[in-house]
């Protein structure tokens, strides 16, 4: 999906259309019930002593025995699958505290995408975006594998310990892209591109195929306990085209509107776009006008920026 924002400017006001809000909401899990829902998540794929456990209102990655060089746990999302002919995206918040690790030790948590519904295919073909600690360094990483050949698409160092990653598919261009946000949901999400790739012919996908999506925790040569606070939260999966955000001006007021086909969307605003941008939800209740939601705001400053968010 595109990383740039479409900006509609009228006078001193602007509305921003982002890719955060999609027309079809396929599912989400905030893990607050501390119980794995078997209708949403499939059987965990485990190697070594890695483990994913829904507890303490989050999805924790831990190890359960003597650590090996490659411990991991993958939890597949089975409620639905990503289409090859429709835009879709998934995202998750990640906690990765500063741990005491040797240069040979690592731990990571992220999103794992593979062609089809059989997770065994991921041994040879996969797209992966994660947030990790490798030795003493925190990094966001993006990789793709085609017929077991692994390619690094992007690495970004970070000092953050609480962040978010997102994977999005553009059905028109057939591009998979990974994004990261170093402060996660704080002040709303402001995504930065980490890496992207066209779908390889080696994945053998056609219009009838789908993508599997999963959460993966991974570690090597180290024990990870619940108290280490390596966990994921607020998983979201969505699909469909982005609704258009419209704007019109009246005396002292601005009216913003978008299609009622996007009922899960909320309007957010910011007074400036210079980093760090802080988005706040507009508290005005949206009214239904014909086939649109509409929010009327009083003009209170020289400039205001708007976007749709979930």
Helices and strands as residue ranges (DSSP letters): E 6-10, E 13-17, E 22-29, E 45-47, E 50-55, E 58-63, E 71-83, E 88-95, E 106-115, G 119-123, E 126-134, E 137-146, E 149-158, E 162-170, E 175-181, E 192-198, G 201-203, E 210-220, G 226-228, E 231-242, E 246-250, E 253-259, E 266-270, E 280-281, E 287-289, E 292-298, E 305-309
